[in-house]
Structure formats: C-alpha cells, structure tokens
Amino acid sequence: MFTVEQIKAAHSKVTSGADFPVYIKDIKALGVTHYEAYVTDGHIDYHGANNHTAKVPAKYEPLVIAETANEAQFKSDLKAHQQGKTNYPTFCEDSAKSGIEKWVVCMNEMTCTYYDKAGNEILVEQIPQ
C-alpha cells in the first residue's frame, strides 16, 4: 500500500495545475483509487484498495470558504491555474473565495469533481490522459 511519503514525493514534481495529469498517473500507479482535497486547510485523504487511507495533514492556516459558490469565477480561476498562471496556494485561496469546499479525484473514471459547502457538484472535469 502507498504511504504519505510516496504521495508527497509524487506531489513534489507539481509546480502548477499544468502538471496535474502527470501527478494523477503517478499516484494511480501507487494504488490510489481516489482522494479528497479540502480547501479549508489543505489536508488530503488518499484512498486505496481494502479501505487503505493515507492522510496528509493540513498544509496552511484555515481559509474561510464562501457560503455561496461563484461558479463563473471559479471556472476562470481554475483555467488560469491549469495554464500555470497561479501556484497551488493561490488556487486554494481563489477556490475558497469562490465557495469551493473540496474536490474529489476518481482514478477509475479520471474525473475531478469540485463541491461547494452544501455538497453540490459545481464542476466535473475529465482529467487528460
């Protein structure tokens, strides 16, 4: 089973959203089936077979998540991040301001789904392979 250290090693190669597809391939090869990334403090729960979970602790001081999602602003911020125009901390701050609480990445379906505080799907993206 994968470890937090292996996940961190794969993540260390990511400098912007443009590197995301390679990161997903790397952690999928480790055995990650899906993960949940929480915008509030940056903690991430990675899941694998047989209920295996590796928890990466909080990465930054808590952010306030907007009560109402601003889908248009979030899509604009996401596009900028995917083009390498923002770093991860900035993307998390932008996501919080746009009301995004977390995203869930599913390796089998190669999707990344963004959710607001109420648990509503705001956007589902296919991850390039």
Backbone bond lengths (Angstrom), bond angles and torsions (degrees), N, CA, C in turn:
res aa  C-N    CA-C-N  psi(-1)  N-CA   C-N-CA  omega(-1)  CA-C   N-CA-C  phi
1 M - - - 1.447 - - 1.533 110.39 -
2 F 1.289 115.09 153.92 1.461 121.42 -177.63 1.528 111.05 -75.52
3 T 1.332 114.47 158.98 1.467 121.14 179.90 1.532 109.93 -120.84
4 V 1.316 115.02 165.86 1.464 120.65 175.57 1.528 109.52 -60.38
5 E 1.331 116.82 -38.59 1.471 120.75 -179.44 1.533 111.16 -62.56
6 Q 1.333 117.46 -40.66 1.468 120.69 177.85 1.532 110.83 -65.17
7 I 1.318 116.04 -41.21 1.471 120.79 178.67 1.531 109.32 -62.53
8 K 1.335 116.53 -46.37 1.463 120.69 -179.52 1.520 111.34 -62.41
9 A 1.334 117.62 -37.43 1.466 120.89 178.26 1.526 110.48 -63.59
10 A 1.323 117.22 -42.24 1.470 120.67 177.94 1.522 110.07 -66.00
11 H 1.329 116.29 -40.32 1.464 120.53 -178.01 1.527 112.17 -69.78
12 S 1.318 116.70 -26.17 1.475 120.09 -177.99 1.528 112.39 -64.05
13 K 1.324 117.33 -17.62 1.466 121.62 178.82 1.528 112.29 -83.65
14 V 1.343 116.70 -9.34 1.463 121.71 -176.63 1.524 109.55 -88.46
15 T 1.329 116.09 122.35 1.467 119.92 176.67 1.527 111.75 -111.51
16 S 1.335 117.07 -20.57 1.467 120.70 177.53 1.524 108.61 -157.07
17 G 1.314 115.49 176.75 1.456 120.81 178.38 1.517 113.05 -60.66
18 A 1.322 116.72 -21.51 1.461 120.60 179.14 1.529 111.07 -65.35
19 D 1.347 117.63 -23.69 1.466 122.34 -178.89 1.529 112.90 -88.03
20 F 1.313 117.74 -4.20 1.459 122.85 -173.13 1.530 114.20 -56.52
21 P 1.341 120.42 -47.40 1.467 119.51 -178.53 1.537 113.74 -58.38
22 V 1.324 117.99 -37.94 1.464 121.03 179.27 1.529 109.74 -67.99
23 Y 1.316 116.46 -40.87 1.467 121.86 177.11 1.528 110.40 -58.43
24 I 1.317 117.05 -44.73 1.468 121.38 -179.90 1.529 110.17 -61.37
25 K 1.317 117.69 -43.57 1.470 120.38 177.94 1.521 111.11 -61.51
26 D 1.333 116.42 -41.01 1.465 121.24 -179.49 1.528 111.72 -63.00
27 I 1.342 117.34 -47.06 1.461 118.17 -177.11 1.528 111.86 -77.02
28 K 1.319 117.22 -26.53 1.468 119.88 174.30 1.536 108.95 -63.91
29 A 1.327 116.62 -39.73 1.469 121.11 178.44 1.533 111.54 -64.53
30 L 1.339 116.94 -26.21 1.468 121.21 177.36 1.530 111.88 -75.17
31 G 1.339 116.63 -17.94 1.457 120.34 -178.70 1.518 114.87 112.24
32 V 1.328 117.15 7.52 1.468 120.24 177.55 1.532 108.05 -71.43
33 T 1.333 116.26 129.07 1.472 120.41 177.82 1.525 111.41 -96.09
34 H 1.339 116.26 -33.95 1.457 121.38 176.42 1.520 108.63 -166.10
35 Y 1.337 115.10 162.39 1.456 118.70 174.62 1.514 110.73 -149.37
36 E 1.341 113.77 158.79 1.455 122.24 179.08 1.524 108.10 -120.71
37 A 1.321 115.65 122.91 1.463 121.67 178.39 1.523 108.19 -108.66
38 Y 1.317 116.00 124.97 1.463 122.12 -176.06 1.525 110.21 -102.04
39 V 1.326 115.68 122.14 1.453 122.26 -176.74 1.530 111.34 -67.38
40 T 1.311 117.99 -32.85 1.462 122.17 -175.16 1.522 112.59 -47.48
41 D 1.341 117.04 -51.84 1.460 120.21 -177.21 1.526 113.72 -135.68
42 G 1.326 116.56 3.35 1.456 120.48 176.55 1.514 115.25 84.77
43 H 1.341 118.72 4.90 1.464 117.80 178.58 1.530 109.14 -72.32
44 I 1.328 114.81 150.02 1.463 120.65 -176.68 1.520 108.76 -135.38
45 D 1.329 116.24 135.45 1.457 122.64 175.60 1.528 108.17 -109.66
46 Y 1.336 115.56 115.98 1.466 122.47 179.24 1.522 108.88 -99.82
47 H 1.329 116.55 132.63 1.460 121.42 -176.35 1.525 110.78 -119.87
48 G 1.336 114.91 145.96 1.459 121.41 177.65 1.514 110.45 -138.70
49 A 1.315 115.71 -165.06 1.463 121.86 -178.67 1.528 110.63 -64.40
50 N 1.339 115.46 157.30 1.466 122.74 176.16 1.532 113.11 56.35
51 N 1.331 115.79 37.78 1.472 122.14 178.14 1.524 113.95 59.66
52 H 1.334 116.90 24.00 1.466 120.30 177.35 1.524 108.69 -72.20
53 T 1.337 115.71 132.60 1.465 120.95 177.58 1.519 109.25 -135.11
54 A 1.318 115.65 135.83 1.461 122.15 172.44 1.522 106.17 -118.46
55 K 1.316 115.99 125.20 1.463 120.34 -176.45 1.527 110.02 -107.40
56 V 1.324 115.16 121.75 1.460 120.65 174.77 1.526 105.87 -93.78
57 P 1.336 117.32 123.19 1.473 119.79 -175.13 1.527 113.17 -68.44
58 A 1.322 114.34 173.57 1.464 121.98 179.28 1.521 110.80 -52.11
59 K 1.341 114.67 142.43 1.463 120.60 -177.33 1.522 112.72 -106.40
60 Y 1.333 117.51 -17.58 1.457 120.81 -175.53 1.520 109.88 -154.86
61 E 1.319 115.08 168.89 1.464 121.05 177.72 1.527 108.71 -61.97
62 P 1.332 116.70 145.71 1.470 119.84 -176.74 1.523 114.30 -56.19
63 L 1.325 114.21 138.49 1.460 122.64 174.79 1.523 108.24 -100.67
64 V 1.311 116.10 153.35 1.459 121.14 175.13 1.518 107.59 -90.28
65 I 1.329 116.11 124.43 1.468 121.38 178.65 1.526 108.08 -90.20
66 A 1.328 116.87 127.05 1.462 121.38 178.42 1.526 110.04 -57.94
67 E 1.330 116.04 142.93 1.467 121.31 -177.64 1.523 112.35 -67.15
68 T 1.324 116.10 -33.22 1.464 120.86 -177.29 1.526 109.46 -116.96
69 A 1.311 115.74 132.52 1.469 120.11 -179.67 1.529 110.85 -74.29
70 N 1.324 115.28 139.05 1.456 122.49 174.01 1.538 105.65 -111.44
71 E 1.316 115.13 88.20 1.460 121.30 -172.72 1.523 112.55 -59.99
72 A 1.309 117.79 -42.73 1.471 121.10 -178.02 1.529 110.93 -63.30
73 Q 1.331 116.78 -45.78 1.462 120.35 179.78 1.531 110.22 -65.16
74 F 1.336 116.68 -41.76 1.458 119.92 179.36 1.528 110.77 -60.44
75 K 1.324 117.52 -45.63 1.468 120.43 -179.55 1.524 110.72 -61.18
76 S 1.313 117.35 -38.54 1.457 121.61 177.95 1.532 110.77 -64.88
77 D 1.350 116.55 -45.44 1.464 120.80 178.81 1.522 111.56 -64.95
78 L 1.329 116.43 -39.57 1.467 121.12 178.99 1.527 110.66 -63.26
79 K 1.313 116.43 -44.30 1.465 120.55 179.15 1.528 110.57 -59.99
80 A 1.317 116.99 -44.70 1.469 120.79 178.63 1.528 110.60 -60.89
81 H 1.332 116.75 -41.91 1.461 120.96 179.92 1.534 110.92 -65.12
82 Q 1.317 116.32 -43.40 1.464 120.54 -179.74 1.525 112.32 -65.83
83 Q 1.309 116.19 -24.27 1.468 120.64 177.24 1.525 111.84 -86.74
84 G 1.333 116.35 2.61 1.459 120.28 178.12 1.519 114.05 82.24
85 K 1.327 117.93 15.07 1.463 121.40 -177.37 1.531 113.59 -84.22
86 T 1.345 117.32 -16.80 1.466 121.10 177.90 1.519 109.29 -132.88
87 N 1.333 115.29 154.93 1.459 119.50 175.48 1.532 109.18 -89.89
88 Y 1.329 116.17 176.07 1.462 120.67 -175.88 1.531 112.82 -62.81
89 P 1.337 119.73 -46.43 1.474 118.59 178.84 1.535 112.90 -58.19
90 T 1.313 116.94 -40.11 1.473 120.57 178.33 1.521 110.02 -65.13
91 F 1.328 116.81 -42.89 1.465 120.09 178.67 1.531 110.74 -60.74
92 C 1.323 117.28 -40.65 1.468 120.04 178.33 1.523 111.00 -64.47
93 E 1.329 117.32 -42.61 1.471 120.93 177.63 1.526 110.37 -62.17
94 D 1.324 116.33 -44.69 1.468 120.54 178.58 1.532 110.67 -62.26
95 S 1.336 116.74 -41.32 1.471 121.16 179.84 1.521 110.80 -62.47
96 A 1.332 116.56 -43.09 1.472 120.44 179.00 1.530 110.54 -60.63
97 K 1.322 116.35 -44.77 1.471 120.59 179.80 1.529 111.30 -62.93
98 S 1.339 116.20 -29.59 1.465 121.19 -179.86 1.527 112.70 -90.52
99 G 1.337 117.01 5.35 1.461 120.07 174.90 1.518 115.48 82.87
100 I 1.322 117.98 20.10 1.462 120.96 178.38 1.529 108.38 -90.96
101 E 1.329 116.15 121.52 1.464 120.74 -178.43 1.526 112.26 -88.96
102 K 1.333 116.15 -38.59 1.466 119.47 -178.10 1.517 109.90 -161.07
103 W 1.345 113.79 168.05 1.446 119.07 167.98 1.513 108.27 -132.81
104 V 1.331 114.70 150.64 1.454 122.20 -179.12 1.516 107.43 -122.32
105 V 1.336 115.37 126.06 1.458 121.10 179.40 1.521 107.94 -107.45
106 C 1.324 116.13 125.10 1.464 123.15 179.07 1.523 108.51 -109.19
107 M 1.330 115.79 116.79 1.468 120.47 -176.81 1.528 112.42 -69.77
108 N 1.339 118.06 -39.07 1.467 120.23 -178.01 1.522 112.00 -63.60
109 E 1.316 115.82 -39.96 1.461 120.07 -178.71 1.518 112.62 -93.77
110 M 1.350 115.86 -10.27 1.470 122.38 -177.02 1.528 110.54 52.32
111 T 1.349 113.95 53.28 1.459 120.82 177.45 1.527 110.10 -125.03
112 C 1.312 114.09 155.23 1.459 122.30 172.09 1.523 105.66 -127.56
113 T 1.331 115.82 117.63 1.457 121.42 -176.85 1.522 109.19 -112.66
114 Y 1.329 116.20 128.42 1.460 123.26 -178.24 1.525 108.61 -102.71
115 Y 1.351 115.74 135.60 1.461 121.91 -176.18 1.525 111.49 -123.87
116 D 1.345 114.83 149.21 1.460 119.66 172.93 1.531 109.34 -91.07
117 K 1.330 117.07 -177.16 1.465 121.75 -176.88 1.527 113.03 -63.59
118 A 1.317 117.02 -26.68 1.464 120.98 -179.48 1.526 112.14 -84.45
119 G 1.341 116.83 -1.00 1.460 120.36 -179.27 1.514 113.93 85.69
120 N 1.326 117.25 10.69 1.466 121.09 178.31 1.525 110.70 -79.17
121 E 1.322 116.10 138.98 1.469 120.42 173.52 1.514 108.31 -70.69
122 I 1.328 116.21 123.88 1.459 120.46 178.29 1.521 110.05 -96.79
123 L 1.333 115.82 -36.96 1.462 120.24 -178.38 1.519 108.86 -158.07
124 V 1.330 116.18 136.86 1.462 122.03 171.75 1.507 107.45 -118.47
125 E 1.334 116.27 123.03 1.462 121.37 -179.65 1.511 111.06 -116.26
126 Q 1.324 116.00 142.57 1.466 121.04 169.06 1.515 107.54 -79.74
127 I 1.318 117.54 135.56 1.458 121.83 177.18 1.522 107.54 -88.18
128 P 1.327 118.29 126.61 1.464 120.49 179.45 1.541 110.71 -59.85
129 Q 1.328 114.83 140.67 1.458 119.30 -179.02 1.508 111.16 -110.96
